[in-house]
Amino acid sequence: MAHHSAPARVWTQVQPDSRTLGPSSARLVVDDVDTSLQQTKIIVGREALATKVCTTCGNAVLSFPMPTLNYQTAGESHGPALVITITGLPAGLLLDTDFINAELRRRQGGYGRGGRQRIETDTVEYLTGVRRGKATGAPLVIKIANKDSRLDDLEKTPPVYRPRPGHADLAGSVKWLTTDCRETLERASARETASRVAAGSVARCLLREFEIEAFGFVRSILDAVTDVHPGVDNWRDLRERRDASDTYCPDENMTARQCDIIRQAKIDKDTVGGLVECHIFNCPIGVGSSMDWTTKLDARIAYAVMGIQAFKAVEIGLGKDCAFRVGSQVHDPIRYEAAKRGDSHLGFVRDSNNAGGTEGGMTNGMPIVVRGTMKPIATLLRGMPSVDLNTKESQQSAYERSDVCAVSAASVVMENVVSFEVARCFMDKFGGDSMMELKSNVSKYLELARLLPLEPPVATLARE
């Protein structure tokens, strides 16, 4: 039965009927609708659904997906190109192509890189979703051409039957029921990280519109560890020092030691790994959520970092060292300074940041601090004991052209994948099909947050 009445603006909090919509959490939205219908945005799993619910019968009468910021990569190490598809970007976002290409160049740099970096010159080509330098709101498709394209040339790119310990070779060959590791290693290759740097750089174009900045660097290579402490006041200076370093470490003395370590590893026909670190500055309180484990920002960051090739651990803030301290030495005391209400923490100041900028899966206004562990690259010039998958006889593992150390590049990759997850949760929080709408949403939220405590009618937003 249809219900008819004059359109009215309805403000209400809808509690969805689990019999018709399933378990979910409801958010308030405002829309011009029939008074017998209430519109709400409901989160089901990771997908947002816009649903009109009839107040008479409680049934959902319309459901469709709402856009969420996401990306997907495609392409092989020696295929024709890498392709990145980004969805959910707000229309009107200015894409800083020079910045994006500069990040791709940084990924190709660093002491200890292999010959591939002298072949490729990574730059982005927009195939869809851009007009006059700005995102249109349509899927943004980016291409990064591979100059070293030879996937179907069996002479230059032969089958690989001797898997490398520590690489995806063996597990992938068994998974796809073949003794040729080539198909697995071509996709599993860290060449794919160029795609994620491109996606993250696009996301950073969005974050920078709100003065949210990312800074990544190399904390250590083997046992050469810097003790620099990035903060709001010094990170730009550290960035200049990082960019002057051959290993992307903002510490001249440690850079020299790290280069010596890499040089010796090359002589020994070995490889080395290290620690990389990323700080996100000026992200407002409340990005992410504690309502569902899939929407926790720290969880999403950890997932993204562990998805980088050769990463074996991720820490946020104090990380594993929390296990060796009592609570009073871990948690960051809070005080309020009205003069700092304009900062990202809205005046709720901490003198320490052991939490790494997140509590309960949400940003708390302090810098987000992420640390990742990259293992030594699995492709050793001297090889390692392995087997021939066809004969099962013992053999040294196969050698594919590779790096001695790619920790510097890994710092760039992590900086950008972390940025994408922050941008994803930022868009989940504030929404908006255009930059104009997004900026209005952010501004209104911060205005209300600074007014706390709100009066009960405002706090519940329940009125007609």
Phi, psi and omega in degrees: 000134178277146177245127186240137172195169181292143178302141179216154177275122186248127173247115181200157175257116183267129171260104186297144178282117183296340179290332183252332186243348183080170181296131182194173175243137185260146174240151178283132166226163181240135181206154172278107184222168171300145181294344178273355179241141174241134181254133179217157174258120187245133180266119176241109187064236180256002186252132178273132178241131174268120189227131171265130183243126178287126182285346180277311184252346178080005182271146174285131182247351179204135180213132178206151183292141172263146183293142174228146182290125184205164174211158177220143180247156176212156177122154179248164183303317182244024173278184183294326186194165167258141182231133181237131176244121180245126179242155176089009177287139177288141178297142178095357178291124179283124180265114181275088185297323178299318178295315181299314180293327177294322177294322176296322177294320178298321178298330181279350185265189179104143181292133179102004179284159184267187185292338181302325184291342176276348180268314187273147170229089189287124173218156182267146171234122180277126179261325179212163170086010181228138173219122179055041174083002181237147176295142181264349186100344175282165176306131178267117180250126184239141177241135170240111185288143172262117175288325180270061183265115185203030188299324183266003178269100185292339179285318180273336183228072187284167174300154179238117183251354182245096186294148178270125174302134180093349178257174180282358190308302186293308183301319180291321180296317177293317181304315183262015171055055176215158174261358178265114181283355190302310183299321179295308187292332180294321179275325181286347182303148177290356171304329181298337183294341174301323179296318182287330173294319178298313180297316180295325179293323175297316178299324179291332173301323178289311182299323182292339174297339180246020178060029173266123187237151178243144176220119179240152181200170176270120177278320181203154166231119188055242182254013177268097190245130174271149179250024179295150181235093179296143176209179182302326186275339188235359188293330179291322175295319178295327178297319177297319178292322176299315183292342177270356184265140177291338181248008181065032177250122184281046183211108187300317181294316179291327177302314180298316179295319181295321177296321177298319180297315180295318180300317180292321178299322178295319177299320180280000184057041182237187179222162179223152177243198182175191179250138174237155187221146179225136176238133175248123184252143169076025175277130184292162177296141170100006176277130190101188182203157173252005187276338181209136186298335181283347181254005176289126182298316182296326177294318180295320178297314180299318178299313183295318181292318179292344176279354177282136181306134174076007176274135184240352179201153176219141178229148175237127182065231180292337174060224185298338180293346174302331183292342186252014179228156173279165186304320182294343178260001182250310188282144188268112180303149183246137168222163183246131175233107184301329182294344182252021179299337180279350179282170183298332179274002176060024178097352178273092193269143172237141176272347175229167181220050179296332179289345180069029174084002178227141173219128180065025180085006182235153174292145178246012177094345176275162178302139175279127184237120183232137179233134180234147179254120175257126178284165173300144181301142186282348181266102180259136180300326180274354181074176176219158179304131181208197178224158170276122185293340178275316184263343185066012178278150179294135179212161168285147180297156180288155177247127172246140179312128188207184179262157169277323178210129179236025181297322179301312178297322181298328178295325178290317180298312182296319178305322184274326177288325175296317179300320180296318181294323175297316179295322179299311180291329175299315179291324176299322182288313191256331177061182179126130180278344181226162177297325179298314180293318180298314180297323178295318180296316180296314181299317181293319179299312181295325177298313180293320181298324180284347179271352182306139002280141178273156174292150183310316180298323179287322183296324182267341183053034182258103177200164175236000000 
